[in-house]
Amino acid sequence: MKLEKCAYCGEITDMPFECNYCKDPFCSEHRLPEEHRCVKLTSIRASKFGQKKIIRDEGPNKPSLFKRIFRKFKD
């Protein structure tokens, strides 16, 4: 049996959970990255999801969708 301290709260646990991101041992209460405020989770999410940027067509002065649709019927 392997006794380890939770890297978040310091509680000694006989069945530690290893975080997939930071590889530290945690108790059952703090096993999820969100529960122990994993420092690597933020950087991993930013690298996976933060790369895509939204490209706008006509800038901030673009007419609303409603106006664009009904402009076609006026002509």
Buried (B, 14 or more C-beta within 10 A) or exposed (E): EEEBBBBBEEBEBEEBBEBEBBEBBBBEBBBEBEBBEBEBBEEBEEEEEEEEEEEEEEEEEEEEEEEEEEEEEEE
